[in-house]
Amino acid sequence: MEAIEQIDILLVEDNPVDAELTMLGLKDGHVANRVIWVTDGQQALDYIFRRGPYSTRDDPGPRLMLLDLKMPRVDGIEVLQAIKSDETTRNIPVVVMTSSQEENDVAKSYALGANSYVVKPVDFTSLAEVAKQAGYYWLAINRVVSR
């Protein structure tokens, strides 16, 4: 990973405490130049597909999405389905980071193309560490298809 390369992560999380801890973990791990935080699935889809307030966005888009499942308006499963079924966005790695341990959510996420499924720890410090490790793996270690 080159130092001058712009690395953006899209964080889709409706809980402000979880979002803050995730962003702290990513910052601590030095894995992104910028974290874009949206609070629901509709905002995530608008950002990814350059709609509404994001229609003039000129950056290449996120290199990684951290996606909660249980959100208002549009849930994470619907976001995952939309992103992975579109040819222009299907190669974006999506890490589901959720409190759901339901087997159905895990199975559905992987069936729709999630790259990883992480159950958020209850402990705040652990959540920041999980975010740091996930970001580091997907942006520094894992090799992805160029867009």
Secondary structure by P-SEA (a helix, b strand, c coil): ccccbbbbbbbbcccaaaaaaaaaaaaaaccccbbbbbccaaaaaaaaaccccccccccccccccccccccccccaaaaaaaaaacccccccbbbbbcccccaaaaaaaaaacccccccccccaaaaaaaaaaaaaaaccccccccc
